[in-house]
């Protein structure tokens, strides 16, 4: 088992790539271990298949240089924030013991996103309770573990971020990770005999680029990703502030 310093948890394969892959790649450059947990296989997606989405997610994981990527195979569209799924996710959190979790938005256009955001938040809290008992794949009892922070990434709907992360050095790779999902986004290599969707037009990727440019402008850099935190962030030294817009 490898400990993952920064773990992104999202409901669909490609959510992480769209919203926080740049942060994961920057943290990897800073020497951290990184990973992704997809809650579902995205099997209800209009285009492609679940098997293809898994292959695309593996290709995207290689672009991001992840230390681990796992899929919990919950029911796309119909999973619930209930005890069964909480225990599944708690077991994964305890397995990888992340310090920071990057999580789905708490509310968004797609109802799965908000439901997943709450499931992730609740599971991270419950994972810290020692009387919540779980076992690993070998049947061995797991130690309780609670991540220090949960940062919710911003998805389709715009929300004012609590903070933004400069991803300019890895932005080209971020786009490569998104384009790994040729079945989902505009691509000249994917068969065009399937319906066009909200995310398969060229304009959708343009909007993603524009969002990251807007977040970057907030701190005087080219591209950034935005996050929302429910927990107040405290500092012990003003040196924690880095002036980027000079």
PAZATI-732582 format. One record per residue (C-alpha): x, y, z; residue in one letter; residue number from 1. Coordinates in Angstrom, 2 decimals, decimal comma. Each point is the difference from the previous one (the first is absolute). Example, Ala and Ser with C-alpha at 12.3 -4.5 7.8 and 13.67 -1.06 7.14 Angstrom:
! residues 2
<vexmi X="12,30" Y="-4,50" Z="7,80" residuo="A" num="1"/>
<vexmi X="1,37" Y="3,44" Z="-0,66" residuo="S" num="2"/>
END
This chain:
! residues 246
<vexmi X="0,00" Y="0,00" Z="0,00" residuo="X" num="1"/>
<vexmi X="1,34" Y="3,42" Z="-0,95" residuo="X" num="2"/>
<vexmi X="-1,00" Y="3,06" Z="2,01" residuo="X" num="3"/>
<vexmi X="-1,49" Y="2,68" Z="-2,26" residuo="X" num="4"/>
<vexmi X="0,66" Y="3,58" Z="1,09" residuo="X" num="5"/>
<vexmi X="-2,58" Y="1,60" Z="-2,30" residuo="X" num="6"/>
<vexmi X="-2,98" Y="-2,11" Z="-1,02" residuo="X" num="7"/>
<vexmi X="-2,65" Y="1,22" Z="-2,46" residuo="X" num="8"/>
<vexmi X="-3,41" Y="-1,67" Z="0,30" residuo="X" num="9"/>
<vexmi X="-2,63" Y="0,57" Z="-2,68" residuo="X" num="10"/>
<vexmi X="-3,11" Y="-1,71" Z="-1,23" residuo="X" num="11"/>
<vexmi X="0,76" Y="-0,41" Z="-3,74" residuo="X" num="12"/>
<vexmi X="3,20" Y="-0,83" Z="-1,85" residuo="X" num="13"/>
<vexmi X="1,00" Y="3,35" Z="-1,60" residuo="X" num="14"/>
<vexmi X="-1,31" Y="2,21" Z="2,87" residuo="X" num="15"/>
<vexmi X="3,45" Y="0,18" Z="1,57" residuo="X" num="16"/>
<vexmi X="1,66" Y="0,73" Z="-3,32" residuo="X" num="17"/>
<vexmi X="-2,35" Y="2,92" Z="-0,67" residuo="X" num="18"/>
<vexmi X="0,18" Y="1,53" Z="3,47" residuo="X" num="19"/>
<vexmi X="3,19" Y="-0,79" Z="1,94" residuo="X" num="20"/>
<vexmi X="2,49" Y="-2,00" Z="-2,07" residuo="X" num="21"/>
<vexmi X="2,29" Y="3,02" Z="-0,12" residuo="X" num="22"/>
<vexmi X="0,17" Y="0,15" Z="3,78" residuo="X" num="23"/>
<vexmi X="0,79" Y="-3,70" Z="0,20" residuo="X" num="24"/>
<vexmi X="2,81" Y="0,37" Z="-2,55" residuo="X" num="25"/>
<vexmi X="1,44" Y="3,05" Z="1,77" residuo="X" num="26"/>
<vexmi X="-0,03" Y="-1,81" Z="3,33" residuo="X" num="27"/>
<vexmi X="1,76" Y="-2,96" Z="-1,63" residuo="X" num="28"/>
<vexmi X="2,69" Y="2,41" Z="-1,22" residuo="X" num="29"/>
<vexmi X="0,33" Y="1,14" Z="3,61" residuo="X" num="30"/>
<vexmi X="0,79" Y="-3,54" Z="1,11" residuo="X" num="31"/>
<vexmi X="-3,44" Y="-1,11" Z="1,21" residuo="X" num="32"/>
<vexmi X="-1,67" Y="-3,31" Z="-0,74" residuo="X" num="33"/>
<vexmi X="-3,28" Y="0,42" Z="-1,88" residuo="X" num="34"/>
<vexmi X="-2,99" Y="-2,14" Z="-0,84" residuo="X" num="35"/>
<vexmi X="-3,55" Y="-0,04" Z="-1,30" residuo="X" num="36"/>
<vexmi X="-3,06" Y="-1,94" Z="1,09" residuo="X" num="37"/>
<vexmi X="-2,91" Y="-0,05" Z="-2,45" residuo="X" num="38"/>
<vexmi X="-3,24" Y="-0,95" Z="1,71" residuo="X" num="39"/>
<vexmi X="-1,69" Y="-1,32" Z="-3,15" residuo="X" num="40"/>
<vexmi X="0,99" Y="-1,22" Z="-3,45" residuo="X" num="41"/>
<vexmi X="-2,08" Y="2,69" Z="-1,71" residuo="X" num="42"/>
<vexmi X="-2,10" Y="-2,75" Z="-1,54" residuo="X" num="43"/>
<vexmi X="-2,99" Y="2,28" Z="-0,66" residuo="X" num="44"/>
<vexmi X="2,00" Y="2,34" Z="-2,21" residuo="X" num="45"/>
<vexmi X="-1,69" Y="0,60" Z="-3,36" residuo="X" num="46"/>
<vexmi X="3,15" Y="-0,75" Z="-1,97" residuo="X" num="47"/>
<vexmi X="2,42" Y="-2,89" Z="0,33" residuo="X" num="48"/>
<vexmi X="-0,21" Y="-2,92" Z="2,43" residuo="X" num="49"/>
<vexmi X="1,03" Y="-0,70" Z="3,56" residuo="X" num="50"/>
<vexmi X="2,90" Y="-2,17" Z="-1,19" residuo="X" num="51"/>
<vexmi X="1,22" Y="2,76" Z="-2,30" residuo="X" num="52"/>
<vexmi X="-0,26" Y="2,59" Z="2,77" residuo="X" num="53"/>
<vexmi X="2,20" Y="-2,20" Z="2,20" residuo="X" num="54"/>
<vexmi X="2,63" Y="-0,23" Z="-2,74" residuo="X" num="55"/>
<vexmi X="-0,17" Y="3,76" Z="-0,53" residuo="X" num="56"/>
<vexmi X="0,35" Y="0,63" Z="3,74" residuo="X" num="57"/>
<vexmi X="3,09" Y="-2,20" Z="0,10" residuo="X" num="58"/>
<vexmi X="1,51" Y="1,96" Z="-2,89" residuo="X" num="59"/>
<vexmi X="-0,81" Y="3,27" Z="1,74" residuo="X" num="60"/>
<vexmi X="1,57" Y="-1,34" Z="3,20" residuo="X" num="61"/>
<vexmi X="3,24" Y="-0,59" Z="-1,86" residuo="X" num="62"/>
<vexmi X="-0,05" Y="3,58" Z="-1,27" residuo="X" num="63"/>
<vexmi X="-0,47" Y="1,21" Z="3,59" residuo="X" num="64"/>
<vexmi X="2,72" Y="-2,38" Z="1,29" residuo="X" num="65"/>
<vexmi X="-2,28" Y="-1,26" Z="2,78" residuo="X" num="66"/>
<vexmi X="1,24" Y="-2,39" Z="2,64" residuo="X" num="67"/>
<vexmi X="-3,38" Y="-1,73" Z="0,13" residuo="X" num="68"/>
<vexmi X="-3,40" Y="0,10" Z="-1,70" residuo="X" num="69"/>
<vexmi X="-2,92" Y="-2,07" Z="1,26" residuo="X" num="70"/>
<vexmi X="-3,67" Y="-0,35" Z="-0,90" residuo="X" num="71"/>
<vexmi X="-2,58" Y="-0,90" Z="2,67" residuo="X" num="72"/>
<vexmi X="-2,66" Y="-1,03" Z="-2,58" residuo="X" num="73"/>
<vexmi X="-2,95" Y="1,70" Z="1,66" residuo="X" num="74"/>
<vexmi X="-3,14" Y="0,38" Z="-2,12" residuo="X" num="75"/>
<vexmi X="0,32" Y="2,97" Z="-2,34" residuo="X" num="76"/>
<vexmi X="-3,05" Y="2,25" Z="0,38" residuo="X" num="77"/>
<vexmi X="-1,55" Y="-2,06" Z="2,79" residuo="X" num="78"/>
<vexmi X="2,61" Y="-0,28" Z="2,77" residuo="X" num="79"/>
<vexmi X="-1,12" Y="1,43" Z="3,33" residuo="X" num="80"/>
<vexmi X="1,75" Y="1,63" Z="2,91" residuo="X" num="81"/>
<vexmi X="-0,85" Y="-2,90" Z="2,28" residuo="X" num="82"/>
<vexmi X="1,79" Y="-2,26" Z="2,47" residuo="X" num="83"/>
<vexmi X="0,89" Y="-2,62" Z="-2,61" residuo="X" num="84"/>
<vexmi X="1,80" Y="2,45" Z="-2,27" residuo="X" num="85"/>
<vexmi X="1,48" Y="1,94" Z="2,90" residuo="X" num="86"/>
<vexmi X="1,64" Y="-3,17" Z="1,31" residuo="X" num="87"/>
<vexmi X="1,38" Y="-0,81" Z="-3,46" residuo="X" num="88"/>
<vexmi X="1,53" Y="3,46" Z="-0,24" residuo="X" num="89"/>
<vexmi X="1,18" Y="0,04" Z="3,61" residuo="X" num="90"/>
<vexmi X="1,92" Y="-3,21" Z="-0,66" residuo="X" num="91"/>
<vexmi X="1,72" Y="1,64" Z="-2,99" residuo="X" num="92"/>
<vexmi X="0,83" Y="3,14" Z="1,98" residuo="X" num="93"/>
<vexmi X="1,51" Y="-2,09" Z="2,78" residuo="X" num="94"/>
<vexmi X="1,94" Y="-2,03" Z="-2,53" residuo="X" num="95"/>
<vexmi X="1,73" Y="3,00" Z="-1,57" residuo="X" num="96"/>
<vexmi X="0,03" Y="2,33" Z="3,06" residuo="X" num="97"/>
<vexmi X="0,00" Y="3,30" Z="-1,94" residuo="X" num="98"/>
<vexmi X="0,94" Y="3,24" Z="1,71" residuo="X" num="99"/>
<vexmi X="-2,08" Y="2,00" Z="-2,49" residuo="X" num="100"/>
<vexmi X="-3,07" Y="-1,07" Z="-1,96" residuo="X" num="101"/>
<vexmi X="-1,11" Y="1,84" Z="-3,14" residuo="X" num="102"/>
<vexmi X="-3,72" Y="-0,69" Z="-0,32" residuo="X" num="103"/>
<vexmi X="-2,98" Y="0,45" Z="-2,29" residuo="X" num="104"/>
<vexmi X="-1,98" Y="3,24" Z="0,25" residuo="X" num="105"/>
<vexmi X="-2,69" Y="0,17" Z="2,69" residuo="X" num="106"/>
<vexmi X="-2,56" Y="1,21" Z="-2,56" residuo="X" num="107"/>
<vexmi X="0,10" Y="-0,01" Z="-3,79" residuo="X" num="108"/>
<vexmi X="-1,91" Y="-0,39" Z="-3,27" residuo="X" num="109"/>
<vexmi X="0,38" Y="-3,80" Z="0,11" residuo="X" num="110"/>
<vexmi X="-1,78" Y="-1,37" Z="3,10" residuo="X" num="111"/>
<vexmi X="2,67" Y="-2,70" Z="0,40" residuo="X" num="112"/>
<vexmi X="2,62" Y="2,66" Z="0,71" residuo="X" num="113"/>
<vexmi X="-1,70" Y="1,55" Z="3,01" residuo="X" num="114"/>
<vexmi X="-1,06" Y="-3,37" Z="1,39" residuo="X" num="115"/>
<vexmi X="3,57" Y="-1,25" Z="-0,36" residuo="X" num="116"/>
<vexmi X="1,40" Y="3,14" Z="1,64" residuo="X" num="117"/>
<vexmi X="-2,10" Y="-0,63" Z="3,10" residuo="X" num="118"/>
<vexmi X="0,78" Y="-3,73" Z="-0,01" residuo="X" num="119"/>
<vexmi X="3,72" Y="0,80" Z="-0,08" residuo="X" num="120"/>
<vexmi X="-0,24" Y="2,60" Z="2,77" residuo="X" num="121"/>
<vexmi X="-2,04" Y="-2,29" Z="2,25" residuo="X" num="122"/>
<vexmi X="2,27" Y="-2,98" Z="-0,64" residuo="X" num="123"/>
<vexmi X="3,15" Y="1,99" Z="0,77" residuo="X" num="124"/>
<vexmi X="-1,49" Y="1,00" Z="3,36" residuo="X" num="125"/>
<vexmi X="-1,27" Y="-3,47" Z="0,87" residuo="X" num="126"/>
<vexmi X="3,36" Y="-1,50" Z="-1,00" residuo="X" num="127"/>
<vexmi X="1,49" Y="1,77" Z="3,01" residuo="X" num="128"/>
<vexmi X="-2,29" Y="-1,73" Z="2,49" residuo="X" num="129"/>
<vexmi X="1,75" Y="-3,01" Z="1,51" residuo="X" num="130"/>
<vexmi X="-3,30" Y="-1,72" Z="0,82" residuo="X" num="131"/>
<vexmi X="-0,93" Y="-0,11" Z="-3,68" residuo="X" num="132"/>
<vexmi X="1,54" Y="-3,36" Z="-0,85" residuo="X" num="133"/>
<vexmi X="1,20" Y="-0,98" Z="-3,48" residuo="X" num="134"/>
<vexmi X="2,27" Y="-2,69" Z="-1,38" residuo="X" num="135"/>
<vexmi X="2,47" Y="-0,03" Z="-2,88" residuo="X" num="136"/>
<vexmi X="0,03" Y="-2,46" Z="-2,92" residuo="X" num="137"/>
<vexmi X="1,76" Y="-2,58" Z="2,16" residuo="X" num="138"/>
<vexmi X="-2,61" Y="0,26" Z="2,75" residuo="X" num="139"/>
<vexmi X="2,29" Y="1,91" Z="2,37" residuo="X" num="140"/>
<vexmi X="-1,52" Y="2,77" Z="2,11" residuo="X" num="141"/>
<vexmi X="0,94" Y="3,47" Z="-1,21" residuo="X" num="142"/>
<vexmi X="1,18" Y="2,88" Z="2,19" residuo="X" num="143"/>
<vexmi X="-2,15" Y="3,13" Z="0,07" residuo="X" num="144"/>
<vexmi X="1,23" Y="2,90" Z="-2,14" residuo="X" num="145"/>
<vexmi X="-1,31" Y="3,49" Z="-0,71" residuo="X" num="146"/>
<vexmi X="1,51" Y="2,25" Z="-2,71" residuo="X" num="147"/>
<vexmi X="1,15" Y="3,39" Z="1,26" residuo="X" num="148"/>
<vexmi X="-1,82" Y="1,89" Z="-2,75" residuo="X" num="149"/>
<vexmi X="-2,71" Y="-0,56" Z="-2,60" residuo="X" num="150"/>
<vexmi X="0,05" Y="2,44" Z="-2,91" residuo="X" num="151"/>
<vexmi X="-2,98" Y="-0,11" Z="-2,36" residuo="X" num="152"/>
<vexmi X="0,87" Y="0,78" Z="-3,61" residuo="X" num="153"/>
<vexmi X="-2,25" Y="2,17" Z="-2,15" residuo="X" num="154"/>
<vexmi X="-1,78" Y="-1,86" Z="-2,77" residuo="X" num="155"/>
<vexmi X="-2,61" Y="1,23" Z="-2,49" residuo="X" num="156"/>
<vexmi X="-1,66" Y="2,71" Z="2,10" residuo="X" num="157"/>
<vexmi X="2,11" Y="2,97" Z="0,94" residuo="X" num="158"/>
<vexmi X="0,70" Y="0,65" Z="3,68" residuo="X" num="159"/>
<vexmi X="2,38" Y="2,55" Z="1,41" residuo="X" num="160"/>
<vexmi X="3,04" Y="-2,03" Z="1,10" residuo="X" num="161"/>
<vexmi X="1,43" Y="0,07" Z="3,52" residuo="X" num="162"/>
<vexmi X="3,42" Y="-0,19" Z="-1,63" residuo="X" num="163"/>
<vexmi X="1,56" Y="-0,73" Z="-3,38" residuo="X" num="164"/>
<vexmi X="3,06" Y="-2,07" Z="-0,87" residuo="X" num="165"/>
<vexmi X="2,44" Y="1,06" Z="-2,73" residuo="X" num="166"/>
<vexmi X="0,20" Y="-2,86" Z="-2,52" residuo="X" num="167"/>
<vexmi X="1,64" Y="1,93" Z="-2,85" residuo="X" num="168"/>
<vexmi X="3,09" Y="-2,28" Z="-0,21" residuo="X" num="169"/>
<vexmi X="-2,13" Y="-3,11" Z="-0,61" residuo="X" num="170"/>
<vexmi X="-2,98" Y="1,41" Z="-1,87" residuo="X" num="171"/>
<vexmi X="0,92" Y="-1,63" Z="-3,32" residuo="X" num="172"/>
<vexmi X="0,13" Y="-3,38" Z="1,77" residuo="X" num="173"/>
<vexmi X="-3,36" Y="0,72" Z="1,62" residuo="X" num="174"/>
<vexmi X="-1,52" Y="0,41" Z="-3,45" residuo="X" num="175"/>
<vexmi X="1,65" Y="-3,27" Z="-1,06" residuo="X" num="176"/>
<vexmi X="-1,62" Y="-1,76" Z="2,97" residuo="X" num="177"/>
<vexmi X="-3,41" Y="1,32" Z="-1,07" residuo="X" num="178"/>
<vexmi X="0,54" Y="-0,98" Z="-3,63" residuo="X" num="179"/>
<vexmi X="0,74" Y="-3,56" Z="1,14" residuo="X" num="180"/>
<vexmi X="-3,80" Y="-0,31" Z="0,17" residuo="X" num="181"/>
<vexmi X="-0,50" Y="0,05" Z="-3,76" residuo="X" num="182"/>
<vexmi X="-3,43" Y="-1,58" Z="0,38" residuo="X" num="183"/>
<vexmi X="-1,25" Y="2,84" Z="2,18" residuo="X" num="184"/>
<vexmi X="1,52" Y="3,19" Z="-1,38" residuo="X" num="185"/>
<vexmi X="0,49" Y="1,38" Z="-3,49" residuo="X" num="186"/>
<vexmi X="2,48" Y="-2,21" Z="-1,83" residuo="X" num="187"/>
<vexmi X="0,89" Y="-0,71" Z="-3,62" residuo="X" num="188"/>
<vexmi X="1,00" Y="-3,55" Z="0,94" residuo="X" num="189"/>
<vexmi X="-3,33" Y="-1,17" Z="1,42" residuo="X" num="190"/>
<vexmi X="-2,87" Y="-1,35" Z="-2,10" residuo="X" num="191"/>
<vexmi X="-2,63" Y="2,66" Z="-0,63" residuo="X" num="192"/>
<vexmi X="-2,98" Y="-2,35" Z="-0,24" residuo="X" num="193"/>
<vexmi X="-1,06" Y="0,76" Z="3,56" residuo="X" num="194"/>
<vexmi X="-2,09" Y="2,96" Z="1,18" residuo="X" num="195"/>
<vexmi X="1,68" Y="3,29" Z="0,71" residuo="X" num="196"/>
<vexmi X="-0,24" Y="0,99" Z="3,66" residuo="X" num="197"/>
<vexmi X="0,46" Y="3,04" Z="2,20" residuo="X" num="198"/>
<vexmi X="3,70" Y="-0,83" Z="0,46" residuo="X" num="199"/>
<vexmi X="0,91" Y="-1,36" Z="-3,45" residuo="X" num="200"/>
<vexmi X="0,00" Y="3,32" Z="-1,88" residuo="X" num="201"/>
<vexmi X="3,24" Y="1,93" Z="-0,65" residuo="X" num="202"/>
<vexmi X="-1,52" Y="2,92" Z="1,89" residuo="X" num="203"/>
<vexmi X="-0,18" Y="-1,99" Z="3,23" residuo="X" num="204"/>
<vexmi X="3,77" Y="-0,39" Z="0,19" residuo="X" num="205"/>
<vexmi X="0,35" Y="3,69" Z="-0,87" residuo="X" num="206"/>
<vexmi X="-2,15" Y="0,80" Z="3,03" residuo="X" num="207"/>
<vexmi X="2,20" Y="-2,19" Z="2,22" residuo="X" num="208"/>
<vexmi X="3,10" Y="1,85" Z="-1,18" residuo="X" num="209"/>
<vexmi X="-1,73" Y="3,34" Z="0,56" residuo="X" num="210"/>
<vexmi X="-0,98" Y="-0,95" Z="3,57" residuo="X" num="211"/>
<vexmi X="3,60" Y="-0,83" Z="0,85" residuo="X" num="212"/>
<vexmi X="1,22" Y="3,22" Z="-1,62" residuo="X" num="213"/>
<vexmi X="-2,50" Y="1,95" Z="2,13" residuo="X" num="214"/>
<vexmi X="1,19" Y="-1,69" Z="3,20" residuo="X" num="215"/>
<vexmi X="3,59" Y="0,68" Z="-1,04" residuo="X" num="216"/>
<vexmi X="-0,72" Y="3,68" Z="-0,57" residuo="X" num="217"/>
<vexmi X="-1,17" Y="0,27" Z="3,60" residuo="X" num="218"/>
<vexmi X="3,59" Y="-0,56" Z="1,18" residuo="X" num="219"/>
<vexmi X="1,94" Y="1,31" Z="-2,97" residuo="X" num="220"/>
<vexmi X="0,91" Y="-3,32" Z="-1,63" residuo="X" num="221"/>
<vexmi X="-1,07" Y="-1,63" Z="-3,27" residuo="X" num="222"/>
<vexmi X="-2,05" Y="-2,92" Z="1,31" residuo="X" num="223"/>
<vexmi X="-1,33" Y="-1,12" Z="3,37" residuo="X" num="224"/>
<vexmi X="-2,49" Y="-2,42" Z="1,54" residuo="X" num="225"/>
<vexmi X="-2,52" Y="1,12" Z="2,62" residuo="X" num="226"/>
<vexmi X="-1,08" Y="-1,70" Z="3,21" residuo="X" num="227"/>
<vexmi X="-2,53" Y="0,55" Z="2,77" residuo="X" num="228"/>
<vexmi X="0,73" Y="-0,93" Z="3,60" residuo="X" num="229"/>
<vexmi X="-2,63" Y="-0,37" Z="2,72" residuo="X" num="230"/>
<vexmi X="2,73" Y="-0,07" Z="2,65" residuo="X" num="231"/>
<vexmi X="1,73" Y="3,24" Z="0,91" residuo="X" num="232"/>
<vexmi X="3,67" Y="-0,01" Z="-0,98" residuo="X" num="233"/>
<vexmi X="2,33" Y="1,38" Z="2,67" residuo="X" num="234"/>
<vexmi X="3,64" Y="1,06" Z="-0,15" residuo="X" num="235"/>
<vexmi X="2,74" Y="0,52" Z="2,60" residuo="X" num="236"/>
<vexmi X="2,25" Y="2,19" Z="-2,09" residuo="X" num="237"/>
<vexmi X="-0,69" Y="2,70" Z="-2,58" residuo="X" num="238"/>
<vexmi X="2,73" Y="-1,55" Z="-2,14" residuo="X" num="239"/>
<vexmi X="-2,72" Y="-2,49" Z="-1,00" residuo="X" num="240"/>
<vexmi X="-1,28" Y="2,66" Z="-2,41" residuo="X" num="241"/>
<vexmi X="1,73" Y="-0,04" Z="-3,38" residuo="X" num="242"/>
<vexmi X="-0,44" Y="3,06" Z="-2,19" residuo="X" num="243"/>
<vexmi X="-0,62" Y="-1,18" Z="-3,53" residuo="X" num="244"/>
<vexmi X="-1,40" Y="3,09" Z="-1,71" residuo="X" num="245"/>
<vexmi X="3,14" Y="2,14" Z="0,01" residuo="X" num="246"/>
END
